[in-house]
């Protein structure tokens, strides 16, 4: 078992084992001096993610702080080895002092990331600028023995972490299912009962002597989108995931939304059909029953499509483009069913921007455009309202892993995002 016995000496802020202080559901009512510092630090890091390397003056402008404050934020992070000031770019020299761009230090400690989906584990290290290293994969029996699962997970994680030259800042876990992110427990995973009730944060903190945070998979996708993907710079959007299950997460007015103990976003179990089909959760008519892969496979089988077990949105898009009427019709029904859930979200929260992930994103811009057209035709539109539906073209696993790493940054470096 790999253990990091010595905590690095360049720790930023207090590292709490719990997730409660930072990034949670907007509890900053009294802004203390230290909270203000956290908010400003978060803004500066966000500006770096959104815009790349920038000079102090540009960072001050982008983060909305004055020149004195920016030095107070940036200098400690340079001294701690988190940021680095590069040599001045000659073209920036305009008679005054040449501006030196600041960016993440490539030598800084990395972030550990774990993606847990039914039957599959991925672990990696993520640099502060979002590069993925030491990616390791393993499989487990979702209905198997818990100790066997934990042994596989720890081996996989050890294989990744042993490639870090210095102790990572922490480990972020993105897991499918219902998650209590405050207490670090996987509450229930319908498709992987071996994970249900698992206090994974405590277990990994004890075994690896590193801070550990957990959140549900779609929320990690959202954080990955916001910091490293097409959500950069956006103030309000939702991430929607379809696959074996369906889920989502919200970024509202510049904050990741978390309900009590990290709840919310279990969109797969919002009801779109009263007394509809039985869902994995035991209830009826959930959105997931008509807009996830099991539905798609069933419908493909009913239509007599070849290899219906292997049907995906990507395949339907390809076959529809090749002239298959059956594929075109089924793709249209699938994207319409996805659109119904988005429609309800739009009427409820008016988020206007939806980033698709998972199987539906595999259908690319074609599938996204179909979803958008269905939403447009179904929604009760306000004047001048533009609804954007896009796919994250970066690749699912990487976005979730980057997002899991982002959870570590936001909670243990006490950033307000
Ligand atoms: Zn359900």
Boltz pocket constraint, residues with backbone or C-beta under 6 A from the ligand:
constraints:
  - pocket:
      binder: B
      contacts: [[A, 268], [A, 269], [A, 279], [A, 280], [A, 281], [A, 282], [A, 283], [A, 284], [A, 286], [A, 288]]
      max_distance: 6.0
